[in-house]
Protein backbone atom coordinates (compact mmCIF):
# COMPACT_ATOMS: atom_id res chain seq x y z
CA UNK A 1 0.00 0.00 0.00
CA UNK A 2 1.30 3.43 -0.93
CA UNK A 3 0.65 6.40 1.34
CA UNK A 4 0.30 10.02 0.27
CA UNK A 5 2.70 12.41 2.00
CA UNK A 6 1.14 15.78 2.83
CA UNK A 7 3.22 18.71 4.09
CA UNK A 8 1.88 21.30 6.50
CA UNK A 9 2.73 24.91 5.72
CA UNK A 10 5.17 24.89 8.62
CA UNK A 11 6.90 21.72 7.37
CA UNK A 12 7.16 23.18 3.86
CA UNK A 13 8.82 26.30 5.32
CA UNK A 14 11.16 24.14 7.43
CA UNK A 15 12.26 22.21 4.33
CA UNK A 16 12.76 25.34 2.23
CA UNK A 17 15.13 26.74 4.88
CA UNK A 18 17.38 23.65 4.90
CA UNK A 19 20.73 23.58 3.10
CA UNK A 20 20.45 21.91 -0.34
CA UNK A 21 22.26 18.68 0.67
CA UNK A 22 20.09 18.14 3.74
CA UNK A 23 16.94 19.10 1.82
CA UNK A 24 17.66 16.30 -0.68
CA UNK A 25 18.15 13.81 2.17
CA UNK A 26 14.87 14.86 3.81
CA UNK A 27 12.98 14.61 0.50
CA UNK A 28 14.42 11.11 -0.06
CA UNK A 29 13.25 10.10 3.41
CA UNK A 30 9.80 11.55 2.75
CA UNK A 31 9.59 9.37 -0.36
CA UNK A 32 10.42 6.34 1.81
CA UNK A 33 7.53 7.31 4.10
CA UNK A 34 5.18 6.84 1.16
CA UNK A 35 6.02 3.14 1.19
CA UNK A 36 6.63 2.43 4.89
CA UNK A 37 5.33 4.88 7.55
CA UNK A 38 5.24 2.30 10.35
CA UNK A 39 7.43 2.36 13.48
CA UNK A 40 10.45 0.09 13.21
CA UNK A 41 12.16 1.05 16.46
CA UNK A 42 15.20 2.44 14.67
CA UNK A 43 14.50 5.35 12.33
CA UNK A 44 10.75 5.67 13.00
CA UNK A 45 9.42 5.87 16.55
CA UNK A 46 6.12 6.85 18.10
CA UNK A 47 6.33 9.92 20.32
CA UNK A 48 5.00 9.51 23.84
CA UNK A 49 2.84 11.94 25.77
CA UNK A 50 0.81 13.49 22.94
CA UNK A 51 -2.96 13.31 22.33
CA UNK A 52 -2.40 12.59 18.65
CA UNK A 53 -0.34 9.65 17.45
CA UNK A 54 2.77 11.56 16.45
CA UNK A 55 5.80 9.80 15.01
CA UNK A 56 9.31 10.93 14.22
CA UNK A 57 11.57 9.82 11.41
CA UNK A 58 15.30 10.26 11.96
CA UNK A 59 16.92 11.86 8.90
CA UNK A 60 20.57 12.33 9.82
CA UNK A 61 20.76 15.25 12.26
CA UNK A 62 17.16 16.20 11.50
CA UNK A 63 13.82 14.82 12.67
CA UNK A 64 10.64 14.63 10.61
CA UNK A 65 7.52 14.75 12.79
CA UNK A 66 4.41 13.25 11.22
CA UNK A 67 0.93 11.85 11.78
CA UNK A 68 -0.10 8.64 10.09
CA UNK A 69 -3.70 8.62 8.90
CA UNK A 70 -5.67 6.05 6.92
CA UNK A 71 -3.92 6.42 3.55
CA UNK A 72 -1.88 9.54 4.18
CA UNK A 73 1.11 10.75 6.15
CA UNK A 74 0.86 14.36 7.32
CA UNK A 75 4.24 15.92 7.99
CA UNK A 76 3.97 18.43 10.82
CA UNK A 77 7.56 19.70 11.20
CA UNK A 78 11.12 19.10 10.04
CA UNK A 79 13.53 20.11 12.80
CA UNK A 80 17.20 19.86 13.67
CA UNK A 81 17.84 17.30 16.40
CA UNK A 82 18.48 19.97 19.08
CA UNK A 83 15.30 21.89 18.16
CA UNK A 84 13.29 18.67 18.11
CA UNK A 85 14.44 17.92 21.67
CA UNK A 86 13.31 21.39 22.81
CA UNK A 87 9.86 21.14 21.22
CA UNK A 88 9.01 17.44 21.51
CA UNK A 89 11.44 16.18 24.14
Secondary structure, DSSP 8 states (H G I E B T S, - for coil): ---EEEE-HHHHHHHHTS-HHHHHHHHHHHHHHHH--S--SSSEEE-SS-SS-EEEEEETTEEEEEEE-SSEEEEEEEEEHHHHHHHH-
